[in-house]
Amino acid sequence: MKEAILLVHGIGNRINNKPGWSSNIQRYIGNDYDYKETIWNEVTQKEESDLFNFYFKRPSFWHPSKLINYFIKKLIFDFALDATAYDYYKDQMISKVEKDYLELKCKYEKVSILAYSLGTWITYDLMKNNPSIKPDNYITFGCNFPFHRMDKYNSLPEVKWINIWENYDVLSMPLKREGIKDIEFKAENILLSWNPIAHLSYLKSRRFCDIIKKEIFCRY
């Protein structure tokens, strides 16, 4: 029986709430596993879009500076508002991830969780609230608990937790807790490996996936 991996995305607008954000990760890790993407922001995305459209109207192409400003605001809304929404929709987001995890657990003996960015907040709170949720491997990346948790977090009992971080990713850092293995990786993409947008580097990195295969699944 194959093992399964649940992939939990981070902040940002998922186009029409369709899967696919982790396609490179799935391709690089390989077909030894079955994959499921949790699209938790279907809980908030319509309301966020409606809110943005209420406050901002798209200018015409004849006003390029206004158009650029519009898209910058849209980008900030798509990313920043997810983090704000977590305070209001936390239970619904957690329930969505829990439902997908339990569906996999009914079919597979081993289920691992890969959680990215805001997805790390959701999955951590899920396991803190429900100690019966114990994935075989819990892999966080782009994780910023020291920012979000004000240093108030700990390892999870009986959960193998690996935290992978990139030094130039301003939203990622080592967690420095007993029971959590921190692994630093260096993105190979020259456009992403030396600046703040390194937060996106995991999604396109074969090196990142090689760490997962070697350190977590003992395959290389």
N, C-alpha and C positions, 0 to 999 in steps of 0.2 A: 504494500500500500504506500502510495506517495505521501510525503509530508506536505503540509500546507503552510503558506505564508500570508498573513494578513498585513496589508500595506495601508497605513493611515497617513493621509496627506497633511500638509501644513496650510498656512494662510494663503489667500489668493482665490480669485474667481476660477472655478472649474467650468470650462465652456460647456454649457447646457447640461452640467452635472454628469458628463460622460466620463467613463474610465479612460485611462491612457497616460496619466501623468507619470506612472512608474514603468513605462514600457521599456526604457533602456535598462533599468535595474533588472527587470524580469529577463531580458535578453542576455545580459551579462552573467547573471547567476545561473541561468540555464533551465532546462526542462525537467530536472529531477524533482521539481516541486510544482504543486498547483498554487495558483495565486488568486487572491481576491482583494480588490481595492474597496476600502470603505470611503464613500463620498459623503462625509458628515456635513459638509456645508450646504447640502440641499435644505438643511434646517433653516439657514439664515439667508441664503443667496437672493431669493426673490425680494425679501424685505429690504436688504441692503441696496439692491438695484432700484427699487421703488423710492427709497429714501434719497439716493443720489439724484434720480431724475426729478424729484420734487424740488430740490434745491438748485440744480444746475441744468441749464438748457444748452444743448450742443450748438455752438456758433457755426456760421457758414464757412465754407472754404476760403471765402474772400477775406477772412480775418485770421491769418495764420498764427499770430501771437496769441490770440484768444483761444484758438483751437488747441495749440500746444498746452496752454494753461489748463484747458478743459481736460485733456488726456492725463496730465500730471495729477490733477485732482481725482480723476477716475482711478488711476493707479493707486493712489494713497487710500482711497475708499476701499478698493478691492482687498488691499492687504491689511491696513490698520484696523478696519472696522471688524474684521474677524476676531481679532484679539479682544476688542471691546465687547463684542457680542458674546464672548465666552462667559462673561459675568452674568448674562441674562438668559442664555440658552444652554448652559452647562449640562443640565440633566438630559436634555434632548440629544445633545452631541454624544454624551457618554452612552446613552441608550442605543444609539445607532451603531457605535463601535461594538458594544457588548452583544447586540443581536447578531452581527456578522461573525464575531468570534465564536459564539456558541453554535451557530450553524456549521462552521468549519469543524468544531470540536466533535460534533455528532457524526461527522464523516471520516475524520482523520485521527489517528492515534497521536500524532505530533503536530502541534500548531505553533508557529513562531510569529511574533509581531515585529514589524519594522515601522517605526513611528518617526515622522519628520516634523521638525519645527513645532507648530501649535499642536500637531498630532501627539507630541510627547506629553503635553499637558493633559490631553484628554485620556490617553491610555494610562498614565500614571494615576490620575484620579479614579479611573475605572478600577484599577487593581487595589488602590487604597480603600475604596468603598466596598469592594467585593473581593475579599481575600481568596475566594475559591477560583478566581481567574488567575491561572498560573501558566503562562505560555512556556514552551520548552526553551525558547530563546526570546529575549526582549532586547531589541536593538534600537537605540535612539541615535538620531543624527540631526545636526542643526538645532541642538537642544540648549535652551537658555534658562534653565532652572534658577541659577543664582540671581538673574534679573527678576524673573517672575515670582519666585518663591521666597525671595529675601533670605536665602540660605536655609530655609525651613523645608528640607526634604531629606529623605533617607533611602537606603537601599530597600528592596522588597524581599521579604523572607521567601526562600525556596524559589526565587526567580533568578535565572542566569541573565544578568543585565550587562550589556556591552554598550558603551557610549562612544561614538565615533565623531571626532570634531576636526575642523579645519582652522588653522591659526588665523587666517585672514577673514574668516567668516565672523562678522561682528556679533552675530546672534548665536554663536556656538562656542562652547568652552568645555574644559574638563570639569567633571562633577565632584571629583575628589571625595569619594565616600567609600568606606570599607564595604565590600560586596558589589561594587560597581567597577568594571574594568574600563578605563579610559584609553582610547587609542587615537592618536593624532595621525591624520593622513594629509598628504599634500596633493591637491588637485593637479592633474596633468594638463588641463585645458589652460593655455596661456592667457586666454581672455578672462578667466575666472579665478586664477590661482594667486593673484597678488592684490586684490582690491575687495571692497565690501560686498560686491555681488557674488563673492565666493560662497554665499549661502545657497546659491543655485548649483554649485559644482557637483554635489553628490549625485544629482539626477542624471548626469551625463558621464560619470566617471567609471571606467572599467577597474581602475585601481581601488576605488571604494568597494566595489562588488567583490574584488579579489580578497579584500580584508574580511568581508562577511563570510565568504566560502572557506577561507583558511582558518579564521579565529573562531567562528561560530559553528559552521557546519563541517569543519575538519575535512574540507575538500578543496583542492586547488587545481 
